[in-house]
Amino acid sequence: MECQELHRSELAEKYFNGQLDPATRDDFEVHILECPQCLQDVEAVLALREQLADRAPQIRADSQMEGSQFPGHLISAALSLLRKLR
């Protein structure tokens, strides 16, 4: 497996959602254990998912407010992910 395939196919998201066939899952796991950059990217995706899950009640409350803007929590989580990917 190559780094470009991992990113192009959004394998990390599919991995976390249990959507990979066993052979692809095994290849993915081997690759992220051997590639420090891809492992860092996968850890950043996992951190973003955890941050969003922690903030889910507030995000839902913000989105239900009449006339609400794009929730600041999503912006913060996205910025956090971008910082980790650099």
N, CA, C and O of each residue as an XYZ file, in Angstrom:
344
protein
N       0.852     -1.175      0.000
C       0.000      0.000      0.000
C       0.893      1.232      0.000
O       1.913      1.271      0.689
N       0.508      2.229     -0.771
C       1.261      3.474     -0.842
C       0.512      4.582     -0.126
O      -0.708      4.523      0.026
N       1.245      5.588      0.312
C       0.663      6.708      1.047
C      -0.455      7.386      0.253
O      -1.499      7.723      0.811
N      -0.238      7.581     -1.035
C      -1.243      8.261     -1.856
C      -2.555      7.491     -1.868
O      -3.627      8.094     -1.822
N      -2.484      6.180     -1.929
C      -3.702      5.370     -1.927
C      -4.450      5.537     -0.616
O      -5.676      5.637     -0.601
N      -3.718      5.567      0.471
C      -4.340      5.725      1.785
C      -5.145      7.014      1.839
O      -6.271      7.016      2.338
N      -4.589      8.110      1.335
C      -5.271      9.403      1.390
C      -6.357      9.526      0.328
O      -7.455     10.005      0.609
N      -6.049      9.096     -0.884
C      -6.984      9.243     -2.002
C      -8.266      8.439     -1.739
O      -9.363      8.897     -2.060
N      -8.132      7.286     -1.176
C      -9.279      6.404     -0.953
C      -9.942      6.617      0.397
O     -10.899      5.919      0.731
N      -9.448      7.570      1.177
C      -9.984      7.849      2.511
C     -10.062      6.571      3.352
O     -11.064      6.291      4.010
N      -8.966      5.812      3.302
C      -8.947      4.529      3.990
C      -9.047      4.666      5.504
O      -9.607      3.793      6.167
N      -8.514      5.746      6.057
C      -8.590      5.902      7.512
C     -10.042      5.973      7.974
O     -10.421      5.316      8.944
N     -10.847      6.765      7.285
C     -12.263      6.864      7.655
C     -12.959      5.524      7.478
O     -13.735      5.104      8.336
N     -12.683      4.855      6.368
C     -13.303      3.551      6.124
C     -12.844      2.534      7.175
O     -13.621      1.680      7.602
N     -11.582      2.634      7.583
C     -11.051      1.744      8.620
C     -11.801      1.953      9.938
O     -12.246      0.995     10.569
N     -11.934      3.219     10.342
C     -12.602      3.519     11.608
C     -14.090      3.174     11.569
O     -14.696      2.905     12.606
N     -14.675      3.182     10.369
C     -16.093      2.854     10.227
C     -16.333      1.369      9.964
O     -17.474      0.949      9.775
N     -15.253      0.566      9.949
C     -15.383     -0.862      9.725
C     -15.814     -1.225      8.314
O     -16.494     -2.230      8.105
N     -15.417     -0.404      7.343
C     -15.859     -0.598      5.966
C     -14.795     -1.232      5.062
O     -14.991     -1.293      3.849
N     -13.692     -1.697      5.611
C     -12.640     -2.297      4.787
C     -12.761     -3.817      4.809
O     -13.082     -4.417      5.835
N     -12.495     -4.426      3.651
C     -12.461     -5.880      3.620
C     -11.218     -6.325      4.408
O     -10.294     -5.532      4.591
N     -11.184     -7.571      4.870
C     -10.076     -8.026      5.723
C      -8.682     -7.818      5.123
O      -7.763     -7.417      5.837
N      -8.512     -8.082      3.829
C      -7.186     -7.932      3.217
C      -6.753     -6.469      3.194
O      -5.602     -6.158      3.498
N      -7.669     -5.573      2.836
C      -7.338     -4.135      2.807
C      -7.073     -3.625      4.211
O      -6.179     -2.806      4.421
N      -7.854     -4.112      5.177
C      -7.641     -3.717      6.569
C      -6.248     -4.127      7.039
O      -5.555     -3.348      7.693
N      -5.843     -5.343      6.707
C      -4.509     -5.812      7.094
C      -3.417     -4.970      6.437
O      -2.451     -4.581      7.093
N      -3.571     -4.688      5.137
C      -2.592     -3.848      4.433
C      -2.519     -2.461      5.045
O      -1.434     -1.902      5.202
N      -3.676     -1.906      5.391
C      -3.740     -0.579      6.006
C      -2.992     -0.573      7.332
O      -2.176      0.315      7.583
N      -3.263     -1.550      8.175
C      -2.621     -1.606      9.489
C      -1.107     -1.767      9.373
O      -0.358     -1.125     10.110
N      -0.655     -2.613      8.461
C       0.783     -2.788      8.257
C       1.400     -1.468      7.798
O       2.459     -1.069      8.283
N       0.733     -0.796      6.863
C       1.295      0.450      6.333
C       1.413      1.521      7.419
O       2.458      2.160      7.541
N       0.366      1.720      8.201
C       0.453      2.808      9.190
C       1.455      2.499     10.291
O       1.971      3.416     10.930
N       1.737      1.229     10.523
C       2.762      0.887     11.508
C       4.172      1.087     10.960
O       5.121      1.262     11.724
N       4.305      1.060      9.638
C       5.617      1.230      9.013
C       5.878      2.651      8.522
O       7.025      2.998      8.238
N       4.847      3.473      8.416
C       4.984      4.819      7.849
C       4.630      5.869      8.912
O       3.452      6.069      9.209
N       5.632      6.535      9.483
C       5.355      7.504     10.547
C       4.420      8.641     10.117
O       3.606      9.092     10.922
N       4.516      9.109      8.881
C       3.669     10.212      8.426
C       2.207      9.778      8.331
O       1.314     10.504      8.768
N       1.962      8.607      7.767
C       0.588      8.120      7.673
C       0.021      7.815      9.058
O      -1.158      8.061      9.314
N       0.841      7.290      9.937
C       0.385      7.046     11.307
C      -0.013      8.361     11.963
O      -1.037      8.429     12.643
N       0.779      9.396     11.767
C       0.447     10.714     12.324
C      -0.867     11.230     11.735
O      -1.693     11.783     12.460
N      -1.064     11.056     10.443
C      -2.311     11.492      9.806
C      -3.513     10.736     10.364
O      -4.561     11.327     10.625
N      -3.356      9.425     10.546
C      -4.443      8.610     11.085
C      -4.745      9.018     12.528
O      -5.907      9.097     12.925
N      -3.709      9.274     13.299
C      -3.921      9.727     14.684
C      -4.640     11.070     14.709
O      -5.447     11.317     15.605
N      -4.363     11.938     13.749
C      -5.042     13.233     13.674
C      -6.523     13.048     13.353
O      -7.372     13.735     13.922
N      -6.835     12.125     12.447
C      -8.236     11.846     12.126
C      -8.951     11.296     13.356
O     -10.081     11.687     13.652
N      -8.296     10.400     14.062
C      -8.887      9.832     15.272
C      -9.110     10.920     16.324
O     -10.153     10.944     16.978
N      -8.146     11.812     16.488
C      -8.288     12.905     17.459
C      -9.456     13.815     17.089
O     -10.209     14.255     17.958
N      -9.601     14.095     15.794
C     -10.718     14.937     15.355
C     -12.044     14.251     15.647
O     -12.977     14.893     16.130
N     -12.140     12.970     15.363
C     -13.368     12.230     15.650
C     -13.700     12.280     17.143
O     -14.856     12.459     17.526
N     -12.675     12.121     17.975
C     -12.895     12.151     19.427
C     -13.338     13.537     19.877
O     -14.232     13.662     20.714
N     -12.717     14.580     19.328
C     -13.106     15.945     19.683
C     -14.549     16.232     19.281
O     -15.309     16.830     20.043
N     -14.915     15.803     18.083
C     -16.293     16.020     17.638
C     -17.279     15.236     18.491
O     -18.355     15.739     18.817
N     -16.923     14.010     18.856
C     -17.806     13.210     19.705
C     -17.977     13.858     21.077
O     -19.078     13.872     21.627
N     -16.890     14.394     21.626
C     -16.964     15.066     22.923
C     -17.836     16.315     22.861
O     -18.514     16.664     23.827
N     -17.808     16.972     21.722
C     -18.535     18.237     21.571
C     -19.907     18.067     20.936
O     -20.608     19.055     20.717
N     -20.298     16.847     20.638
C     -21.547     16.590     19.926
C     -22.765     17.256     20.580
O     -23.556     17.875     19.868
N     -22.950     17.157     21.902
C     -24.128     17.804     22.494
C     -24.150     19.323     22.251
O     -25.199     19.893     21.951
N     -23.009     19.954     22.381
C     -22.958     21.403     22.173
C     -23.162     21.750     20.697
O     -23.828     22.733     20.373
N     -22.592     20.949     19.816
C     -22.757     21.177     18.379
C     -24.232     21.062     18.006
O     -24.757     21.886     17.258
N     -24.891     20.037     18.531
C     -26.327     19.875     18.243
C     -27.129     21.048     18.781
O     -28.032     21.549     18.111
N     -26.805     21.481     19.975
C     -27.520     22.615     20.557
C     -27.302     23.879     19.736
O     -28.244     24.631     19.485
N     -26.064     24.113     19.317
C     -25.762     25.288     18.506
C     -26.491     25.244     17.173
O     -26.995     26.265     16.704
N     -26.548     24.069     16.561
C     -27.157     23.967     15.235
C     -28.675     24.096     15.288
O     -29.304     24.404     14.276
N     -29.270     23.866     16.456
C     -30.719     23.976     16.588
C     -31.167     25.387     16.927
O     -32.356     25.702     16.866
N     -30.216     26.229     17.282
C     -30.565     27.615     17.593
C     -31.004     28.312     16.317
O     -30.375     28.169     15.269
N     -32.087     29.067     16.416
C     -32.601     29.772     15.251
C     -31.580     30.786     14.752
O     -31.058     31.589     15.525
N     -31.304     30.741     13.459
C     -30.368     31.689     12.860
C     -28.926     31.446     13.239
O     -28.101     32.356     13.154
N     -28.605     30.225     13.658
C     -27.239     29.970     14.112
C     -26.269     29.996     12.943
O     -26.629     29.682     11.808
N     -25.041     30.374     13.238
C     -23.950     30.374     12.283
C     -23.315     28.983     12.288
O     -23.720     28.120     13.066
N     -22.333     28.764     11.432
C     -21.579     27.514     11.432
C     -20.981     27.337     12.818
O     -20.297     28.243     13.296
N     -21.206     26.217     13.480
C     -20.756     26.054     14.874
C     -19.251     26.241     15.042
O     -18.450     25.644     14.324
N     -18.894     27.068     15.988
C     -17.490     27.328     16.272
C     -16.730     26.082     16.685
O     -15.520     25.991     16.480
N     -17.437     25.122     17.265
C     -16.782     23.882     17.680
C     -16.224     23.128     16.477
O     -15.141     22.548     16.554
N     -16.953     23.135     15.381
C     -16.463     22.460     14.180
C     -15.235     23.156     13.624
O     -14.294     22.508     13.165
N     -15.252     24.466     13.670
C     -14.099     25.233     13.191
C     -12.881     24.923     14.051
O     -11.788     24.710     13.525
N     -13.060     24.896     15.364
C     -11.948     24.595     16.268
C     -11.393     23.198     16.023
O     -10.178     23.005     16.001
N     -12.275     22.231     15.841
C     -11.823     20.862     15.608
C     -11.076     20.756     14.285
O     -10.053     20.077     14.203
N     -11.575     21.417     13.258
C     -10.916     21.382     11.954
C      -9.548     22.043     12.030
O      -8.583     21.528     11.464
N      -9.449     23.165     12.714
C      -8.146     23.847     12.856
C      -7.176     22.988     13.631
O      -5.986     22.958     13.314
N      -7.655     22.295     14.631
C      -6.807     21.405     15.403
C      -6.255     20.298     14.513
O      -5.074     19.959     14.599
N      -7.099     19.739     13.665
C      -6.647     18.685     12.745
C      -5.597     19.235     11.788
O      -4.579     18.584     11.552
N      -5.823     20.408     11.242
C      -4.852     20.986     10.306
C      -3.500     21.206     10.966
O      -2.460     20.961     10.355
N      -3.511     21.662     12.200
C      -2.235     21.873     12.913
C      -1.479     20.557     13.076
O      -0.255     20.525     12.955
N      -2.199     19.478     13.347
C      -1.557     18.189     13.553
C      -1.009     17.616     12.254
O      -0.033     16.866     12.270
N      -1.623     17.959     11.140
C      -1.171     17.428      9.856
C       0.050     18.145      9.317
O       0.681     17.648      8.384
N       0.400     19.274      9.860
C       1.560     20.038      9.378
C       2.833     19.519      9.934
O       3.901     20.049      9.629
